[in-house]
Structure formats: C-alpha cells, structure tokens
C-alpha cells in the first residue's frame, strides 16, 4: 500500500504544480505575449517537479506517476500485472485529485473562469497553439511518449547510474514538453490529461481519449525499442568444480 500511496501523492503533486504553472502561463496569461516564455516555464515545471519526485518517492514506488511509464515497466517485465493495475488506479486517482485541488485553489481568484482560463488541458484543433489536426496530435504524443518512457527504462536499468537517474528523467520530460506544448499542450501521461479534462469538461473532455490512447501506444514502442537496444547483462562466471582444483603438493 505504501507504493500505491506514493504513486497517488506523486501524481497529485505533479498535476498540481506543473499543470498549475501551465494554467498560470497560458490561462491567466502571466507569460504575457511571449508564448516562448510560457513554454519554457511550463516545461521546466514538469521536469523539475518530476526530478524532485524521483528522489523523494523513487525508493518507495519507483516514481512512475504516469500510466504510460507503468505500462512500459510492465512490458519490460519489471513488475507483475496485478501491481500495475494498482499503480494505474493510484495514478488516475492522483491526477483527478490534483486537478480538483488546483481548481479549488484558482477559484479563489476573481479573474478565474473555468470555461475561459481552463486548467492546462491538452487538445488539438482550436485547442492547439499551432492548430494541429487529430492525426498530427496522435503521432506527436506517440513519439514524445516513446522518447520519455525509453529514457525512464534506460535510466532505471541495471546498466544505469542510479545517482543521476532523476536528473536525466527530469530533463527528458522537460525536453518533450519544449516541443510538445505548442503542438498539443503535451500529455505523455494519461493521468495528467484526464484530471484537468474532467474538471474543465467540454472540448477537453471530448478529446481526452487521444491523450490516453496515444501515450500508451508510445509506451509500447518504447518498451520494444528498449528490449531491442538494451545491452546484455554481464554473466557472473561460476567457480570451478572441486574436482578441477589443482592437486596439492602433498598429493604430488
């Protein structure tokens, strides 16, 4: 239960802080007329929050805080299906609770309007900064998630250096957000997308299916690539059998 609790709290915090920065930058317009400033601020928020969470709850649950990551870990045979289902339930619950907590915070502002300000929801078409169509949005989410999940699998393998894994994973999430925010808002995490969509409703809720399906498809691609590219584990040589030991000088 400690693992599931860590995943719930971790996903809640990721949504609250990182989606909160996205809403402040684009919904409230605190980035001004500079879209680039909002993109960089939001990308850094996601990456830095995940970096902190990796070191804070990584020793407890592995810090997936993302159903796509959990699917990748499952396909890499690092966890069993029952445990994965528990992780998914905790992550989606955390994403919804984080969105509700964030919405409750913003409702204290007299300038907040849910239908106008939003809650950092993902989308395509009119909901996209570059008006990407559904096909382009799906492809982008698959590619971005594949890169991110591949980085997580690589940095948590036996060949990785544990002390720097949090930095690499956080930078990977920052990187995919730098390109993904203008395209779709960047999901790569179904729990992060579902929570805000449920709160905002409307177009965000109608389009959220893509931000659940595409990241999961990207996780499958990442797991397959990792299985193909990962270096073989070094085998520990067995000690020689007793009868192969050299004869003692007394026997000679």
C-alpha positions, -999 to 999 in steps of 0.1 A, spaced: 0 0 0 30 24 5 38 21 -32 2 29 -42 0 58 -18 33 72 -31 21 70 -67 -12 87 -58 6 116 -39 33 119 -65 8 122 -94 -13 146 -74 18 169 -68 29 166 -105 -5 178 -116 -9 205 -90 24 222 -95 32 216 -132 -3 219 -146 -6 249 -122 23 266 -139 8 258 -174 -25 274 -163 -8 305 -149 13 309 -180 -14 303 -207 -48 305 -189 -41 336 -168 -17 350 -193 11 356 -169 36 349 -196 23 380 -214 26 379 -252 56 357 -251 45 322 -259 81 310 -257 83 322 -221 52 302 -212 65 271 -230 99 272 -212 83 279 -178 59 250 -181 84 226 -195 108 234 -166 80 230 -141 72 195 -153 108 185 -154 118 199 -121 88 185 -102 95 151 -116 132 154 -108 123 161 -71 97 133 -70 122 107 -84 145 112 -55 116 116 -29 94 87 -38 116 67 -62 129 44 -34 93 37 -24 75 31 -57 99 38 -85 82 71 -91 62 62 -122 34 88 -116 24 81 -152 3 51 -165 24 51 -197 56 46 -176 39 18 -157 29 1 -189 65 3 -202 78 -12 -169 52 -39 -171 62 -48 -207 98 -48 -197 88 -75 -171 99 -55 -141 65 -57 -124 35 -80 -124 1 -72 -139 -17 -70 -106 8 -45 -93 5 -25 -125 -33 -23 -121 -28 -9 -86 -4 17 -99 -28 28 -127 -57 32 -102 -35 52 -78 -21 74 -107 -55 82 -122 -69 90 -87 -39 112 -80 -44 130 -113 -80 137 -106 -74 148 -70 -46 171 -81 -68 187 -107 -96 192 -82 -72 207 -57 -57 230 -83 -92 241 -95 -102 248 -58 -71 270 -55 -78 290 -86 -115 295 -78 -103 319 -51 -93 343 -78 -120 367 -90 -105 366 -126 -107 328 -129 -133 314 -152 -132 277 -158 -145 279 -193 -121 307 -203 -90 302 -181 -92 264 -183 -69 241 -163 -39 233 -186 -59 207 -206 -44 191 -237 -60 193 -271 -58 196 -309 -75 218 -335 -87 250 -319 -72 238 -285 -37 236 -300 -14 266 -303 -5 256 -339 -40 242 -347 -26 207 -352 -51 181 -366 -60 149 -348 -36 128 -368 -6 150 -361 -16 152 -324 -17 114 -322 16 110 -339 32 136 -317 20 121 -285 32 86 -295 67 99 -305 71 121 -274 59 94 -250 81 68 -267 112 90 -261 103 98 -225 94 62 -215 125 49 -233 146 73 -212 129 61 -180 135 24 -188 171 31 -198 179 52 -167 163 26 -143 180 -4 -159 209 -23 -142 234 -7 -165 224 29 -155 239 51 -128 212 55 -101 226 87 -87 219 107 -119 188 89 -130 165 116 -115 183 144 -134 181 125 -167 145 116 -163 135 152 -154 155 166 -183 137 141 -206 103 153 -195 114 189 -199 127 182 -235 94 166 -247 74 195 -233 95 221 -251 83 207 -284 50 192 -273 34 222 -256 29 242 -289 16 211 -306 -9 195 -281 0 210 -247 19 178 -241 4 149 -223 27 118 -224 8 110 -192 -28 99 -193 -34 107 -156 -21 142 -161 -46 147 -190 -77 130 -175 -78 150 -143 -79 185 -159 -102 173 -187 -128 160 -161 -127 194 -143 -129 216 -174 -153 194 -194 -164 204 -229 -138 201 -257 -111 189 -233 -132 160 -222 -142 151 -257 -106 150 -268 -90 133 -238 -93 98 -254 -63 107 -276 -42 117 -246 -49 83 -230 -45 60 -261 -15 77 -278 8 78 -247 0 41 -240 9 33 -276 41 53 -272 49 32 -241 46 0 -262 70 14 -288 95 24 -260 94 -10 -244 100 -27 -277 129 -4 -285 144 -8 -251 142 -46 -253 160 -45 -287 187 -20 -277 195 -27 -241 229 -42 -235 230 -78 -224 236 -84 -187 270 -95 -177 271 -131 -166 289 -139 -134 314 -168 -140 308 -199 -119 336 -211 -96 355 -242 -109 342 -275 -95 361 -291 -67 375 -319 -89 390 -293 -112 410 -277 -84 448 -282 -87 463 -310 -68 481 -302 -36 518 -306 -33 513 -334 -8 493 -354 -33 521 -350 -59 
